[in-house]
Amino acid sequence: MKTNHCKIIDCTIRDGGLVNNWDFSVEFVQSLYASLNEAGVDYMEIGYKNSPKLLKGADEAGPWRFLDDDFLKKVIPQKGTTKLSALVDIGRVDENDILPRSESLLDLIRIACYIKDVDKALDLVNVFHERGYETTLNIMALSNVMENDLVEAFAMIKESPVDVVYVVDSYGSLDHNDIHYLVNKFKEHLPNKRLGVHTHNNMQLAFSNTLVAAEIGVEMLDASVYGMGRGAGNCPTELLLTHLKNSKYQLRSVLGFIENFMLQTREKWEWGYLIPYLVTGTLDEHPRSAMALLASEDRDKYLEFYDQMTTPEVNFNQKSQKRSES
């Protein structure tokens, strides 16, 4: 297995923040950065660089939801070899908030979008590229994208300065055959671009799908410590550290971080493989319905949830019955 070309982007703070509303202490983030740096991890995604002016609930979220450059310099006063990344969403970022790379601790800015907004994402790529940043384009929910739309997007992407283009399994619904198909499709249409992969663990396939992508040439591998990420979570960073054929990676410091920080975090917040996430993954659905179920008193009613997700008439009949009873 040839995976020594791969680089790891740890998304614990950014994607994991979707679990706990970015309620990470400065000590947590500093300790994570130190452990990732010691482990040889290439990038740490330290949060979002979206604008609080363009999103509700900014006051309720932790500071990693809307990164401030001055705050970031206090958190990471001394950078190591691990580079820093932030992600932005189309319609939620003010490009005027993004300093030139020479004035920022960030090295990489990743732009997430749905297929309909690829043109807008590439406009941001141009802006951030001119300001000196490495850039990636992350097209979300690829499992729901029509091939003709994807091919049309490829034509625009091919001519852009974006460094890396991502295969994103937003709903955790892809298997190894899907990864093979999509990566080969991306390679066919974007021979001049490096590729990345971002997986979710709804069907216990995040790690294996990431390895499949790595084996067929994908370079940038997203992961998170202890798998912490939205819903079913992501490919665990510690698994990649042990499995990739890259002699610079070391596991020990990340195990220490898990022991000191992640175990207590896992007691307070829930993520990872759970049956409701299996249901949404296998149905190729966004996990929001599973998240709502798990936050309710009916969290263990798996069969009822499955019936509701697969048989819309169940809900309809219940409503009709309530109206007739009234």
N, C-alpha and C positions, 0 to 999 in steps of 0.2 A: 504494500500500500504506500503510495507516494503522497505524503501530505506535508512535506517540509516546506512547501511553498505557501502554506496557510498562515493567516494572521487572525488572532482572536480579538473581537470587540466585546468587552464585558458590559452588559446592559443592566446590571443589577439596580442601579439607582434610577435610571430612566424608565425601564419597563417594570421593574419591581415597584416603582413609585405608584403605578396604577393599582397596586394592591392596597397600599396604606396611605394614599393621598400625599405621597412624598414626605412622609413623617420620619425622616432619617436625621439623626443628630449629626452635628459636625464631627464628633468623635468617630461615629460609624463610618462616615464618608472618608475621613482622613485615614482611618485604619484599613478600610477597603483599598484605598489607593496604594498605601504602603505595601499591603500584601500582594496586590496585583503586580506592582512594580518589582517586588522581590521574585515573584513567580515568572516574570518575563512576559506577561500579557502585553500585547501590543497597544491596545487602546482601552480606555475606560470612558464609557458614555456617562457623563456626570449629571445629565438631566436634559430638560427641554430649554430651548432659547426662544420660546414663544413670547408674545407680548401680553402682559396682564390686562392691557387696555382692550384686547380683542377677545377675551374669554371671561365668562362669569366665574365667580368663586375663587378669584385670585387670592383673596385675604385668608381663605380657609386652607389653602394648600401650602405644603412646605416649600422652602426656597428653591428646591431643585426643579420645581415646576416652571419657574420663570427665572432662569439664571441671570444674576447680575454680575458684571465683570469685576467690580470692586470687591464684592463679597467673595467671588471665586478666588481672587488673589489672596484673600485672608485665609481661606480654607486650604489652599494648596500653595503655601509660600515658597516651596522648593519643589519644582518638578523633577521627576526622575526620567527614566527612559520610556515609561508608559505615556503615550500621547493621550490627550483629552478630546472628547467628542461631545457634541450636543445635537439634538434632533429638533427640527422645526416641522410644523404642519402647514399646508397651504391654507391661506385665509386666517391663520392665527399668529403669523409672525410679521413684525414691522422691520423691514430691512434696515431702517435707520438705527435700530438697536444693535446691529451687528458691527462691531468695531473692525478695523483692518486687523488681519492676523498678527501683524507686528506689535499690536497694542493689546492683544488678548492672550489668555492662557490656552484657548481652544486651538486645536490643530485641524480638526475635521468637523464639518457641518453636514449633517445628513438631512435630506428633504424627503418627507413622507407625503404621498399623495395617492389618490385613486386614479384609475386609468383616464377618467375624463379631464383630469387636471394636469396631465403630463406637461402640456405646453406652459402652464403657469409655473410648474416646478422647475422646468428648464430655464425659465427667466430668472428664477432665484439662483440656480446653479451658476448662471453667467455672472450675477452680482457677486456671489461669494467667491467664485473663482478669481475674479478681478481683484478681490480684496486679499487674495493670497492663500485661501483655505483649500485643503483637500475636500472633495465633495462626493457624496453618494446620492443616488436616486433610488428610493424604496417604494416600489409600486405595490400598494397594499391589496389584499383580497384577490390575489391572482387566480385563485380557484374559481372565481365568479366572472372572470374576464373572457370575453369572446375573442377568438383568435384573430379575427380581422382587425379588432381594435388594438390588439397587442402589436400586430405587424405595422399598423399605422404609427403607433407610438415609437416603435423601433427606428423608423425612418427619421424621426425628429431626434431621438436620443443619439443615434450614430454620429450626427453632425455636431453634437454639443461637446463642451469641454469636460463633462462629468467624468470623474475618475473611475467610479465603481457603480454598477447597476445591480440591484438586489432582487433575488427571487424570495418573495415573502409569503409564508404560509400563515396568513393572519388567523385563520379559523382552526388550525391544527388538523386539517382534513386531508392533507396530501400523504401519499406513501412513496416508497422508493421508485416505483414506476413513474409516478407523477414528477418527482424530482429529476429523474433521468430525462424525461420528455421536455420539461421546462428549461433545464440547464442547456440541453442541446439546442433547443429553439433559440435561446438567448445567444449562445455561442455562434449559431448560424447567422443571425441577423446583426450581431454586435461583435464582430471579430476583433474590433479595435478597443474593446472595453474589458476591464477586469470585472469579475462577478463576485457577488456576496450572497449569503443565504441567512434568512431569519426564520426560525421554526418555533412552533408551539406544541405542547406535549399532550394534547387532548387524547390522543390514542397511543400514548407511550412510544411515539416515533420521532420525537425531536432530536435525540442523540443520533439514532441510526440515519435519519434523513440528512442530518448535517454531515455525517461521515460519507454518505453516498455522494453528496455534493462535492465534498473535498476531494474524493477519489477521482472525480471526473473534471477536476480543474478549477473549482470555485476557490477563490483565495480568501475572502473575508468571511469569517464565521462568527455570527452573533451567539452569545451565550450569557448566562447569568449565574452567579454563585448560588448554589443550592437550588438552582432552577427558578429562582424568584422572578415572577413576571405575571402579567395580567392573566387571570383565569387559571388555566392549566399550567402556566409557566413556560419557561424556555428550556433549551438545551443547557444542561449544567456545565458551567465553566470548568469545574474540577474534573469532569469526565474527559473533556477535550485535553486538559493539561496532561492527563495520564496516557491518552491514546494517540495523540498526534505524533508523527515521527518528526519532531523538532527538538533538538537536543537542548535548546535554551530554556524550555519550559520546565518549571519546578512546581511540585504539588504542595510541599510542606507548609508554606506560609498561608495558603488558602485554607488548608485544613484547620490551622490555628484560628483564622478569622471565623470560619464556620462555628468552631467550638465557642469562641468568645462572644460572637454577635448573632449569628444566624439561628442558633437553637432557640434563643429567647425570642427572636423576631418571629420564628415559626410558631411559637406558642401563642403569640398575640394575633397574628394574621394568617389567613389560610390561602394557600395556592397549591397547585400541583394536580396530578391526575385524580379526578373524582368523576363519578358516574355521570352527573349532569353535563360535565364538559365532554365526556365521551359522546353523549347524545348529540350535542351541538356540533361536535367535530365530525361525526359520521354523517350528519345531515348537511354538512357544509354551511352551517349557520354561525353568525356572530355569537360569541359566548354571553352576551348581555342577559339573555333569558335564563341561562344557567346561573349566572351571578345573582340575579334577582331571586331565583328559587333558593339558593344556598343562604341567602340573607333572610329567608322567611322561616316560619314555623314548619312549613311543609318540606323542608330541605331534603328529607330522606324518602320522599314519595317519588321514587324513580319511575315507576310504571305509569303513574298518573302524568308525570311530566313528559314521558315519552309519547303517551297517547295524545297529549295536548299539542306536542310539537309535530306529530305525524298525521293527526286527524283533526283538522280545523272544526269539523262538525261537532266535536265534543264541546267546545266552548259555545258554539252556536246553540246547541240543544240546551245547555245549562241556562243560557240567557233566555231562551224561549220559555223554558219551564218556569223560571222566576217570574216572567211577565204573566204567564197564565195563572200562577198561584196568587198573584196580586190582583 
